[in-house]
Amino acid sequence: MDFIKVLSVVDLAKKVKIEDIKDNLNLNRLKNIESKDFERVQKYKLALAYLEDL
């Protein structure tokens, strides 16, 4: 989250990171989905919510 907070002050970086996170949230891109993937999704969701609420 520290990285997310730092980039959130640069508009272009924030927009790019939002799109990157949305892409990473798509679990269909993975061959095998494991519990670690669901844990990572939770982190992505928090970061996305933070960036979209700014």
N, C-alpha and C positions, 0 to 999 in steps of 0.2 A: 504494500500500500504506500510505502514511502515514495517509490518511483512514480506511482499514479498521482500522488499529491504534487510532486515536482513538475510533471509534464502537464498537469491540469491548468497551469497558468499560461501556457502557450496554446492559443486557439487551434492552430493547425495540428499540433501534436495531440491535443485532446481528441480532435475529430478522427485522426488516423488510429489512435489507440481504441476508441469506441468501436470502429469498424473491425479492428484486429480482434478485439474481445468477442464481438458478435460472431466472427468466423470461428474462433476457438470454442465457442459454446456449442457448435454443431458437432455432436458426437457421431453423426453419420460418417464423418471423415475417417473414423478409426476402424480398424479391422476387428479388434477385440476391446470391449469396454470392461474396465476393471474398477474396483472400488476407488483406487487412486484418481481415476478420471472423474468420478463424481465429486471427490474432495476438491479437485482442481476447479470444477465447474462452480462450486460454491464460492471460491475465491474470485473467479471471473465475475460472478453475479454481484458480489459486493463492490468490486472495482467499477463495473458498469453502472450500478446504481449511483455510486459516488460521482462519477463523471457526468452522468445525465442530469443529476440534481443541481449541478453548478449553474 
